[in-house]
């Protein structure tokens, strides 16, 4: 058996919630970009407003039904079927999977296929050198107090600094109020992140929620020198999974 055959073994898996696309990235600096998505299971946080609790919340969802260990080579085939040039890996928290053989294999196979890989992360786990090498962009979303967790759990300065220093990271904050924007500005200032690397988007899983929050945060976002984005997938498809 060749090295490539071994790497494509059905025994090399990742814990997956869903694979979908082609679609478009709905948030952040690559919003509107055509891509495929791989949503991995498990998360180390528990945001009150999480829009994907089925990836981690065993109290509300049957995770044995929601999450499946799937062979990496089949995942790659499915992700590339739509002839995309970008794959977004999200969660849950995808960087929890860095020590799995399947993570390394996934990034290697996507790299061979010539697609850019974007990783969406909550910024509490530093990327390993291998991850940084193969990932084109980190879409980092630190959680604010509105997420309902203690500061020490949701903000890890060392991990955020490591991500900042990769030169591949942008920082995205979910906000409902001008106070949320001010809190994000304080964290950005503390971390020494240039305002141009920051995107702020409204929280919401319906068009009405997104529109309402966007209206009240837009002026504060602009005044702080940040970039403003919406949630394109919500505006287009609502809270429909797999879009």
C-alpha positions in Angstrom: 0.0 0.0 0.0 1.4 3.4 -0.9 1.7 6.3 1.5 -1.2 8.0 -0.2 -3.4 4.9 0.1 -2.6 4.8 3.8 -3.5 8.5 4.3 -6.9 7.9 2.6 -7.7 5.0 4.9 -11.3 4.8 6.1 -9.8 4.6 9.6 -8.8 8.3 9.4 -11.8 10.2 10.6 -13.1 13.5 12.0 -16.2 14.1 14.2 -18.6 15.9 11.8 -21.9 17.7 12.3 -22.5 18.5 8.6 -20.9 19.2 5.3 -22.6 21.6 2.9 -22.1 23.7 -0.2 -21.5 25.2 -2.5 -22.8 28.2 -0.6 -21.4 31.5 0.4 -19.5 32.7 3.5 -22.1 34.8 5.3 -19.8 36.7 7.7 -16.5 38.5 8.1 -14.0 39.7 5.6 -14.8 36.9 3.1 -18.6 37.4 3.2 -20.1 36.6 -0.2 -17.3 34.3 -1.2 -18.4 31.1 -2.8 -17.2 28.1 -0.7 -18.1 24.8 0.9 -18.4 24.3 4.7 -17.3 21.5 7.0 -18.9 21.8 10.4 -17.1 19.8 13.1 -18.6 18.7 16.4 -17.7 19.7 20.0 -17.0 23.0 21.6 -15.2 24.3 24.7 -17.6 27.2 25.2 -21.4 27.4 25.7 -22.6 30.8 24.4 -26.2 31.7 25.4 -27.0 32.8 21.8 -25.1 30.0 20.0 -26.7 29.3 16.6 -25.2 25.8 16.3 -25.9 24.1 19.7 -26.5 20.8 18.0 -22.7 20.5 17.7 -22.0 20.4 21.4 -25.1 20.6 23.7 -26.0 17.1 24.8 -28.7 18.5 27.1 -30.9 19.7 24.2 -29.7 17.4 21.4 -28.9 13.8 20.8 -25.2 14.2 19.9 -25.0 10.5 18.9 -27.5 11.3 16.2 -26.1 14.8 15.3 -22.4 13.9 15.1 -20.6 11.2 13.1 -17.0 10.1 12.7 -16.6 10.3 9.0 -13.6 9.2 6.8 -11.5 12.2 5.8 -11.0 11.2 2.2 -14.8 11.1 1.7 -15.2 14.5 3.4 -12.6 16.0 1.0 -14.5 14.5 -2.0 -17.8 16.0 -0.8 -16.2 19.4 0.0 -14.7 19.6 -3.5 -17.7 18.3 -5.4 -19.1 21.8 -5.9 -15.8 23.0 -7.6 -15.0 25.6 -5.0 -11.7 27.3 -4.4 -12.4 27.9 -0.7 -13.4 25.6 2.2 -14.5 27.0 5.6 -14.0 24.7 8.6 -16.2 25.7 11.4 -17.9 24.2 14.5 -18.3 24.0 17.3 -14.7 24.8 17.8 -12.6 23.2 15.1 -9.2 23.8 16.7 -10.2 21.2 19.3 -9.4 18.6 16.6 -5.9 19.6 15.8 -4.3 16.6 17.5 -6.3 14.1 15.5 -4.7 12.4 12.6 -7.8 13.3 10.6 -7.2 17.0 11.0 -3.7 16.8 9.6 -4.9 14.6 6.7 -7.8 17.0 5.9 -5.5 20.0 5.6 -3.0 18.1 3.5 -5.6 16.8 1.1 -7.3 20.2 0.7 -3.8 21.7 0.2 -3.1 19.2 -2.6 -6.4 20.1 -4.2 -5.3 23.8 -4.3 -8.2 25.3 -2.3 -7.8 28.0 0.4 -8.8 26.9 3.9 -10.5 29.3 6.3 -10.9 28.3 9.9 -13.6 29.9 12.1 -12.5 29.8 15.8 -13.5 31.3 19.1 -9.9 32.3 19.8 -9.4 30.3 23.0 -7.1 27.6 21.5 -3.8 28.6 19.8 -3.2 27.1 16.3 -0.4 24.6 16.1 2.4 25.3 13.5 1.1 22.7 11.1 -2.4 24.3 11.2 -1.0 27.7 10.6 1.1 26.5 7.7 -1.9 25.0 5.8 -4.6 27.5 6.7 -5.0 30.6 4.5 -7.1 32.6 7.0 -8.3 32.4 10.6 -11.7 34.0 11.2 -11.4 34.6 15.0 -14.6 35.4 17.0 -13.8 36.2 20.7 -16.9 36.1 22.8 -18.2 39.1 24.7 -20.0 39.2 28.1 -23.3 38.8 26.2 -22.4 35.2 25.5 -23.1 34.5 29.2 -19.7 33.1 30.3 -17.0 34.1 32.7 -14.2 36.3 31.1 -11.5 33.8 32.0 -13.3 31.1 30.1 -14.1 33.0 26.9 -11.0 35.2 26.5 -7.6 33.6 26.4 -5.0 36.3 25.7 -2.2 34.0 24.9 -4.3 32.2 22.2 -5.6 35.4 20.8 -2.1 36.8 20.6 -0.8 33.7 18.8 -3.6 34.0 16.3 -2.9 37.7 15.8 0.8 37.0 15.2 0.1 34.4 12.4 -0.5 37.3 10.1 -3.5 35.3 8.8 -6.2 36.3 11.3 -9.0 38.8 11.3 -11.2 39.3 14.4 -15.0 39.2 14.3 -17.3 40.3 17.1 -21.0 39.5 17.5 -22.8 42.5 18.9 -26.3 43.5 19.9 -25.8 46.9 21.4 -23.4 49.9 21.3 -22.1 48.6 24.7 -21.1 45.4 23.0 -19.1 47.4 20.4 -17.4 49.4 23.2 -16.5 46.1 25.0 -15.0 44.8 21.7 -13.0 48.0 21.3 -11.5 47.6 24.8 -10.4 44.1 24.1 -9.0 45.0 20.7 -7.0 47.9 22.3 -5.7 45.6 25.0 -4.5 43.0 22.4 -3.0 45.6 20.1 -5.1 44.6 17.2 -5.4 47.2 14.4 -8.9 48.4 13.9 -8.7 47.5 10.2 -8.4 43.8 11.2 -11.8 43.9 13.1 -15.2 43.1 11.7 -18.4 43.5 13.7 -21.6 41.8 12.9 -25.1 41.8 14.4 -26.3 38.9 16.4 -29.5 37.1 15.1 -30.8 34.0 13.5 -33.7 35.8 11.7 -33.8 38.7 9.3 -35.7 40.8 11.9 -33.1 40.2 14.6 -30.2 40.9 12.3 -31.8 44.1 11.0 -32.7 45.4 14.5 -29.2 44.9 15.9 -27.5 46.1 12.7 -29.4 49.4 13.0 -28.1 50.2 16.5 -24.5 49.0 16.2 -23.7 50.5 12.7 -22.7 54.0 13.9 -20.6 52.9 16.8 -18.8 50.4 14.6 -17.9 53.1 12.1 -16.8 55.5 14.8 -14.4 53.0 16.3 -12.8 52.5 12.9 -14.0 48.9 12.6 -15.4 47.1 9.6 -19.2 46.3 9.6 -20.7 43.2 8.1 -24.1 41.5 8.3 -25.0 37.8 8.2 -25.7 37.1 4.5 -26.8 33.5 5.0 -29.5 34.6 7.5 -30.8 37.3 5.2 -30.9 34.8 2.3 -32.1 31.6 4.0 -33.1 32.4 7.5 -32.1 29.8 10.1 -32.0 26.9 7.7 -29.3 24.4 8.4 -26.8 23.5 5.7 -26.9 26.9 4.0 
